[in-house]
Amino acid sequence: MAGAMYTLLSLCLSLGQPPLASAYFSEERQPGESPLQSPTVLITIIARNTAHTLPYYLGAIERLDYPKDRISIWAATDHNIDNTTAILLEWLTSVRRFYHYIEWRPMDEPV
């Protein structure tokens, strides 16, 4: 019996097909995400004293090849001694209308 199972497994692997049925459970036969709409993704921005590199990072987010209305952004920053908070807030304010959702969590002083 073990030899027959090994032969079946070898045959299936050599043909490039999985050894088990491709949709054993009924929920596996259901389609995934809608082909008409991309899934919503979340980008988190956690920044502290990054004023020197933040514009490059934010530019990379803007250049993503993904529908902006399907991207949510969660941004947090705290205890900065440079201009990170101002840069991040200005960018979030200017792009707010393009993205699905933006949450801004600044903190200037420790709790």
Secondary structure as UniProt FT lines:
FT   HELIX           2..15
FT   TURN            22..23
FT   HELIX           26..29
FT   TURN            35..36
FT   STRAND          41..47
FT   TURN            51..53
FT   HELIX           54..62
FT   HELIX           68..70
FT   STRAND          71..78
FT   HELIX           84..95
FT   HELIX           96..98
FT   STRAND          101..107
//
